[in-house]
Amino acid sequence: MSPITKSAKKSLRQNKRRRVNNLQRKKKIKDLFKKVNFLLSEEKTKEVEKLVPELYKALDKAVKTNTIKKQTAARKKSRLMKKLKSGN
């Protein structure tokens, strides 16, 4: 079923654009976490420390645009740093 009113059509266009952007942001975060976990398993902490700012930036951007919730980002950051400090 397609929208009928002009505003509903515009809303649909916006939703499609936003969905694509949100999925890209979430995918980037997921990929960065995979990379970090792999490097931690290889015990390459120097490389992980270089990726941390990039990951933080991606999380903060996702929060700013309401892609993920604020507390979710905080939890992910906290667990990442805990993992990094323990060297596991």
RAGIMO-V826338 format. One record per pair of residues at least 6 apart in sequence whose ideal C-beta (glycine too) atoms are under 8 Angstrom apart, sorted by the first residue. I is the first residue (numbers start at 1). J is the second residue. D is the distance in whole Angstrom. If there is no record, write none. Layout:
# RAGIMO-V826338
i=I j=J d=D
i=I j=J d=D
This chain:
# RAGIMO-V826338
i=2 j=12 d=8
i=3 j=9 d=5
i=3 j=11 d=7
i=3 j=12 d=5
i=21 j=65 d=7
i=21 j=67 d=8
i=22 j=65 d=8
i=22 j=67 d=5
i=25 j=58 d=7
i=25 j=61 d=7
i=25 j=62 d=5
i=25 j=65 d=7
i=25 j=67 d=5
i=26 j=62 d=7
i=26 j=67 d=6
i=26 j=68 d=7
i=28 j=58 d=5
i=29 j=55 d=7
i=29 j=58 d=5
i=29 j=59 d=6
i=29 j=62 d=6
i=29 j=68 d=8
i=29 j=76 d=8
i=32 j=51 d=6
i=32 j=54 d=6
i=32 j=55 d=5
i=32 j=58 d=6
i=33 j=55 d=7
i=33 j=76 d=8
i=33 j=80 d=8
i=35 j=51 d=6
i=36 j=48 d=5
i=36 j=51 d=6
i=36 j=52 d=8
i=36 j=55 d=7
i=36 j=80 d=7
i=39 j=45 d=8
i=39 j=47 d=5
i=39 j=48 d=5
i=39 j=51 d=7
i=40 j=48 d=6
i=40 j=83 d=6
i=40 j=84 d=7
i=40 j=87 d=8
i=40 j=88 d=7
i=43 j=87 d=7
i=45 j=84 d=7
i=45 j=87 d=7
i=48 j=84 d=6
i=49 j=84 d=8
i=52 j=80 d=7
i=52 j=84 d=7
i=55 j=80 d=7
i=56 j=77 d=6
i=59 j=68 d=7
i=59 j=73 d=4
i=59 j=76 d=6
i=59 j=77 d=6
i=60 j=73 d=7
i=62 j=68 d=5
i=62 j=73 d=7
i=63 j=69 d=7
i=63 j=70 d=5
i=63 j=73 d=5
